[in-house]
Amino acid sequence: MAFFKRITSTARPGLQNAVIMGKNTWESIPSKFRPLPGRINIVISSTMPTAPDGVYLCRSLSDCFHILENELNTHVDQVFVIGGVRAYEEAMTQKEHPVRIYCTHVLQDVECDAFFPSTDWEKLTKVTLPDVPTDLVEENGYTYRFQVYDLDHN
């Protein structure tokens, strides 16, 4: 979680990053950590009647982009879609904005109830960034590595 917090929180001076998430992802965050501090929080939901305090509520990813490009355009540095599956799918299929994927590859079988959308990783371009470690990490009995990919819309 330290890597996630650092990547999604670090912005240019005077700006904040935005995190976009679906309702289930929002609800999976313990209430004492919501909204995620130091970031503009945007929740996509067609069923939430009102926005939680300190959060923007949108009905679709395109609504999020509209708010980011108009109302928040002078306040936002980077935008991160942090889940769930539908938000990821929408982000990866839209063509108007660049897509960079920060992926944690867990190198063993793990019991899960949610998955990243099916992706042909060979069609993505691997990117090396100075602030993203490339070595294998062993922590709490798990081995994983971080990898960054760019999605070419062409």
Helices and strands as residue ranges (DSSP letters): H 2-9, E 16-22, H 23-28, G 31-33, E 39-44, E 55-58, H 61-69, E 76-81, H 85-93, E 99-106, G 121-123, E 125-127, E 137-139, E 142-151
